[in-house]
Amino acid sequence: MPDPTGQDPNQTGGQDPQTPTGNEGQGGQGSQGLTPEQLQAQLKAVRAEAASSRVLAKELQAKLDEINAASMSEAEKLQKKLSDLEKLANEREAGLKSTTLRLNVEREARKLNIVDEDAAYRLIDQSRVEFDGSGNPSNVAALLTELTKSKPWLLAQPGAGSSSGSAGNPDRSGQRGSLTIAQLKQMTPKQVAALDPKMVDAALAAGV
């Protein structure tokens, strides 16, 4: 029955029954009270921070690699310098040994009355030369004595050079010992090349 006031008895408080109340009109909030837009913004910020961290990590790794490469390069430079110094030292030592050997051969050759010191130096078996702790040859005399046994023409012959040539211009071939063509034929080209050319010329000129 209609109310005497003219209002519908099914309506109360003048409120529209279809209008939501409270928080129902906000809708879609998460359990923490954040909207999807807020969650999306937080996710974006986290991703940006992670990307920034990755970039920083990459830059730091590149810097570390650069430092390691620089350190390795410096070590390589030091190693090369050391190798060069060792090579130079070895070359100088070899040169010093060669000079010392030549001086010793010349000194011992004079003692043994060898007429061609240069030939003696070239013909001696240098692979058999022994050096003492001071770097001096210790068996040159023995090697030269052995050499003169196989190459007797290295020794000066008694009276050689006294029968030819003038007093002011003695025969150089006689002073250098007697060398014959037969002896030349028994030598290798290398041995002949080690001789004094004047001795070779004298032997060829003599024809004996």
C-alpha positions as a Markdown table, in Angstrom:
| # | Residue | x | y | z |
|---|---|---|---|---|
| 1 | Met | 0.0 | 0.0 | 0.0 |
| 2 | Pro | 1.4 | 3.4 | -0.8 |
| 3 | Asp | 2.7 | 5.4 | 2.1 |
| 4 | Pro | 0.7 | 8.4 | 3.0 |
| 5 | Thr | 3.8 | 10.5 | 2.5 |
| 6 | Gly | 4.0 | 9.4 | -1.1 |
| 7 | Gln | 7.3 | 7.5 | -0.7 |
| 8 | Asp | 7.9 | 3.9 | -1.8 |
| 9 | Pro | 8.1 | 1.8 | 1.3 |
| 10 | Asn | 11.0 | -0.3 | -0.4 |
| 11 | Gln | 13.3 | 2.8 | -0.4 |
| 12 | Thr | 15.2 | 3.8 | 2.8 |
| 13 | Gly | 17.1 | 6.8 | 3.7 |
| 14 | Gly | 16.7 | 8.5 | 0.4 |
| 15 | Gln | 19.7 | 6.4 | -1.0 |
| 16 | Asp | 19.8 | 4.9 | -4.4 |
| 17 | Pro | 20.1 | 1.2 | -4.0 |
| 18 | Gln | 22.2 | 0.9 | -7.1 |
| 19 | Thr | 25.0 | 3.3 | -5.9 |
| 20 | Pro | 28.0 | 1.4 | -4.4 |
| 21 | Thr | 29.3 | 2.5 | -1.0 |
| 22 | Gly | 32.6 | 2.5 | 0.8 |
| 23 | Asn | 35.7 | 1.4 | -1.3 |
| 24 | Glu | 33.7 | -0.5 | -3.9 |
| 25 | Gly | 33.8 | 2.4 | -6.3 |
| 26 | Gln | 37.7 | 2.3 | -6.4 |
| 27 | Gly | 37.9 | -1.4 | -7.5 |
| 28 | Gly | 41.1 | -3.3 | -8.8 |
| 29 | Gln | 43.4 | -2.6 | -5.8 |
| 30 | Gly | 46.0 | -5.3 | -4.8 |
| 31 | Ser | 46.5 | -6.9 | -1.4 |
| 32 | Gln | 48.9 | -4.1 | -0.4 |
| 33 | Gly | 46.5 | -1.3 | -1.5 |
| 34 | Leu | 48.4 | -0.6 | -4.8 |
| 35 | Thr | 46.8 | -0.1 | -8.1 |
| 36 | Pro | 48.0 | -1.9 | -11.3 |
| 37 | Glu | 49.5 | 1.4 | -12.5 |
| 38 | Gln | 51.5 | 1.8 | -9.3 |
| 39 | Leu | 52.7 | -1.8 | -9.5 |
| 40 | Gln | 53.7 | -1.2 | -13.1 |
| 41 | Ala | 55.6 | 1.9 | -12.1 |
| 42 | Gln | 57.5 | 0.1 | -9.4 |
| 43 | Leu | 58.4 | -2.8 | -11.8 |
| 44 | Lys | 59.6 | -0.3 | -14.3 |
| 45 | Ala | 61.8 | 1.4 | -11.7 |
| 46 | Val | 63.2 | -1.9 | -10.5 |
| 47 | Arg | 64.1 | -2.9 | -14.1 |
| 48 | Ala | 65.7 | 0.5 | -14.7 |
| 49 | Glu | 67.8 | 0.0 | -11.6 |
| 50 | Ala | 68.8 | -3.5 | -12.7 |
| 51 | Ala | 69.8 | -2.2 | -16.2 |
| 52 | Ser | 71.9 | 0.6 | -14.6 |
| 53 | Ser | 73.6 | -2.0 | -12.4 |
| 54 | Arg | 74.4 | -4.2 | -15.4 |
| 55 | Val | 75.9 | -1.2 | -17.3 |
| 56 | Leu | 78.0 | -0.3 | -14.2 |
| 57 | Ala | 79.2 | -3.9 | -13.9 |
| 58 | Lys | 80.1 | -4.0 | -17.5 |
| 59 | Glu | 82.1 | -0.8 | -17.2 |
| 60 | Leu | 83.9 | -2.0 | -14.2 |
| 61 | Gln | 84.7 | -5.3 | -15.9 |
| 62 | Ala | 86.1 | -3.4 | -18.9 |
| 63 | Lys | 88.2 | -1.3 | -16.6 |
| 64 | Leu | 89.5 | -4.4 | -14.9 |
| 65 | Asp | 90.4 | -6.0 | -18.2 |
| 66 | Glu | 92.2 | -2.9 | -19.3 |
| 67 | Ile | 94.2 | -2.9 | -16.1 |
| 68 | Asn | 95.1 | -6.6 | -16.5 |
| 69 | Ala | 96.0 | -6.0 | -20.2 |
| 70 | Ala | 98.2 | -3.1 | -19.3 |
| 71 | Ser | 99.9 | -5.1 | -16.5 |
| 72 | Met | 100.5 | -8.1 | -18.9 |
| 73 | Ser | 101.9 | -5.8 | -21.6 |
| 74 | Glu | 104.4 | -4.3 | -19.1 |
| 75 | Ala | 105.4 | -7.8 | -18.1 |
| 76 | Glu | 106.0 | -8.7 | -21.7 |
| 77 | Lys | 108.0 | -5.6 | -22.2 |
| 78 | Leu | 110.2 | -6.5 | -19.3 |
| 79 | Gln | 110.6 | -10.1 | -20.5 |
| 80 | Lys | 111.6 | -8.8 | -24.0 |
| 81 | Lys | 114.1 | -6.4 | -22.5 |
| 82 | Leu | 115.6 | -9.2 | -20.4 |
| 83 | Ser | 115.8 | -11.5 | -23.4 |
| 84 | Asp | 117.6 | -8.7 | -25.4 |
| 85 | Leu | 120.1 | -8.2 | -22.6 |
| 86 | Glu | 120.8 | -11.9 | -22.3 |
| 87 | Lys | 121.3 | -12.1 | -26.1 |
| 88 | Leu | 123.6 | -9.1 | -26.0 |
| 89 | Ala | 125.6 | -10.6 | -23.1 |
| 90 | Asn | 125.9 | -13.9 | -25.0 |
| 91 | Glu | 127.1 | -12.2 | -28.1 |
| 92 | Arg | 129.7 | -10.2 | -26.1 |
| 93 | Glu | 130.9 | -13.3 | -24.3 |
| 94 | Ala | 131.2 | -15.2 | -27.6 |
| 95 | Gly | 133.2 | -12.3 | -29.1 |
| 96 | Leu | 135.4 | -12.1 | -26.0 |
| 97 | Lys | 136.1 | -15.9 | -26.2 |
| 98 | Ser | 136.9 | -15.6 | -29.9 |
| 99 | Thr | 139.4 | -12.8 | -29.3 |
| 100 | Thr | 140.9 | -14.5 | -26.3 |
| 101 | Leu | 141.3 | -17.7 | -28.3 |
| 102 | Arg | 143.0 | -16.0 | -31.2 |
| 103 | Leu | 145.5 | -14.3 | -28.8 |
| 104 | Asn | 146.3 | -17.6 | -27.1 |
| 105 | Val | 146.7 | -19.4 | -30.4 |
| 106 | Glu | 149.1 | -16.7 | -31.7 |
| 107 | Arg | 151.1 | -16.8 | -28.5 |
| 108 | Glu | 151.4 | -20.6 | -28.4 |
| 109 | Ala | 152.1 | -20.7 | -32.2 |
| 110 | Arg | 155.1 | -18.6 | -31.7 |
| 111 | Lys | 156.3 | -20.9 | -28.9 |
| 112 | Leu | 155.9 | -23.9 | -31.2 |
| 113 | Asn | 157.7 | -22.0 | -34.1 |
| 114 | Ile | 154.6 | -22.1 | -36.3 |
| 115 | Val | 155.1 | -19.9 | -39.3 |
| 116 | Asp | 151.5 | -19.0 | -40.0 |
| 117 | Glu | 149.6 | -18.0 | -36.9 |
| 118 | Asp | 146.4 | -17.0 | -38.8 |
| 119 | Ala | 146.3 | -20.4 | -40.5 |
| 120 | Ala | 146.8 | -22.1 | -37.2 |
| 121 | Tyr | 143.9 | -20.2 | -35.7 |
| 122 | Arg | 141.6 | -21.1 | -38.7 |
| 123 | Leu | 142.7 | -24.8 | -38.8 |
| 124 | Ile | 142.6 | -25.6 | -35.1 |
| 125 | Asp | 139.6 | -27.6 | -34.0 |
| 126 | Gln | 137.8 | -24.8 | -32.1 |
| 127 | Ser | 135.1 | -27.2 | -30.9 |
| 128 | Arg | 137.6 | -29.0 | -28.8 |
| 129 | Val | 139.0 | -25.9 | -27.1 |
| 130 | Glu | 138.5 | -25.9 | -23.4 |
| 131 | Phe | 138.1 | -22.8 | -21.2 |
| 132 | Asp | 138.9 | -22.5 | -17.5 |
| 133 | Gly | 136.8 | -20.7 | -14.9 |
| 134 | Ser | 138.3 | -17.4 | -15.9 |
| 135 | Gly | 137.3 | -17.8 | -19.6 |
| 136 | Asn | 140.9 | -18.5 | -20.8 |
| 137 | Pro | 141.7 | -21.4 | -23.2 |
| 138 | Ser | 143.5 | -24.2 | -21.3 |
| 139 | Asn | 144.5 | -26.7 | -24.0 |
| 140 | Val | 145.5 | -24.6 | -27.0 |
| 141 | Ala | 149.2 | -25.8 | -26.9 |
| 142 | Ala | 148.1 | -29.4 | -27.0 |
| 143 | Leu | 145.7 | -28.8 | -30.0 |
| 144 | Leu | 148.4 | -26.9 | -31.9 |
| 145 | Thr | 150.9 | -29.6 | -31.3 |
| 146 | Glu | 148.4 | -32.1 | -32.7 |
| 147 | Leu | 147.7 | -29.8 | -35.6 |
| 148 | Thr | 151.4 | -29.6 | -36.6 |
| 149 | Lys | 151.6 | -33.4 | -36.8 |
| 150 | Ser | 148.9 | -33.5 | -39.4 |
| 151 | Lys | 150.1 | -30.2 | -41.0 |
| 152 | Pro | 153.9 | -30.2 | -40.7 |
| 153 | Trp | 154.3 | -27.4 | -43.2 |
| 154 | Leu | 153.0 | -25.0 | -40.5 |
| 155 | Leu | 156.4 | -25.4 | -38.8 |
| 156 | Ala | 159.4 | -23.4 | -39.9 |
| 157 | Gln | 162.0 | -25.5 | -41.5 |
| 158 | Pro | 165.7 | -25.2 | -40.3 |
| 159 | Gly | 167.6 | -22.9 | -42.6 |
| 160 | Ala | 164.5 | -21.9 | -44.6 |
| 161 | Gly | 164.8 | -18.6 | -46.3 |
| 162 | Ser | 168.6 | -18.4 | -46.0 |
| 163 | Ser | 169.4 | -19.6 | -49.5 |
| 164 | Ser | 167.3 | -17.3 | -51.6 |
| 165 | Gly | 166.6 | -13.6 | -51.7 |
| 166 | Ser | 168.8 | -10.7 | -50.9 |
| 167 | Ala | 169.7 | -9.5 | -47.4 |
| 168 | Gly | 167.5 | -6.5 | -47.8 |
| 169 | Asn | 164.6 | -8.4 | -49.4 |
| 170 | Pro | 164.6 | -12.0 | -48.1 |
| 171 | Asp | 162.3 | -14.6 | -49.6 |
| 172 | Arg | 159.1 | -14.4 | -47.7 |
| 173 | Ser | 158.0 | -17.9 | -48.8 |
| 174 | Gly | 161.1 | -19.3 | -47.2 |
| 175 | Gln | 160.4 | -17.6 | -43.9 |
| 176 | Arg | 156.9 | -18.9 | -43.9 |
| 177 | Gly | 157.9 | -22.5 | -44.1 |
| 178 | Ser | 158.0 | -25.0 | -46.9 |
| 179 | Leu | 154.7 | -25.7 | -48.7 |
| 180 | Thr | 154.6 | -27.9 | -51.8 |
| 181 | Ile | 152.0 | -28.5 | -54.4 |
| 182 | Ala | 151.7 | -32.0 | -53.2 |
| 183 | Gln | 150.7 | -30.7 | -49.8 |
| 184 | Leu | 148.2 | -28.3 | -51.3 |
| 185 | Lys | 146.5 | -31.2 | -53.2 |
| 186 | Gln | 146.0 | -33.0 | -49.9 |
| 187 | Met | 144.1 | -30.1 | -48.4 |
| 188 | Thr | 140.5 | -29.2 | -48.7 |
| 189 | Pro | 139.5 | -25.9 | -50.3 |
| 190 | Lys | 138.7 | -24.6 | -46.9 |
| 191 | Gln | 142.1 | -25.4 | -45.6 |
| 192 | Val | 143.8 | -23.8 | -48.6 |
| 193 | Ala | 141.7 | -20.7 | -48.2 |
| 194 | Ala | 142.9 | -20.4 | -44.6 |
| 195 | Leu | 146.5 | -20.3 | -45.7 |
| 196 | Asp | 148.6 | -17.2 | -46.3 |
| 197 | Pro | 148.1 | -16.4 | -50.0 |
| 198 | Lys | 151.9 | -15.7 | -50.3 |
| 199 | Met | 152.6 | -19.3 | -49.2 |
| 200 | Val | 150.2 | -20.7 | -51.7 |
| 201 | Asp | 151.7 | -18.5 | -54.5 |
| 202 | Ala | 155.2 | -19.5 | -53.6 |
| 203 | Ala | 154.3 | -23.2 | -53.7 |
| 204 | Leu | 152.6 | -22.8 | -57.1 |
| 205 | Ala | 155.6 | -20.8 | -58.4 |
| 206 | Ala | 158.1 | -23.4 | -57.2 |
| 207 | Gly | 156.1 | -26.1 | -59.0 |
| 208 | Val | 157.1 | -28.8 | -56.5 |
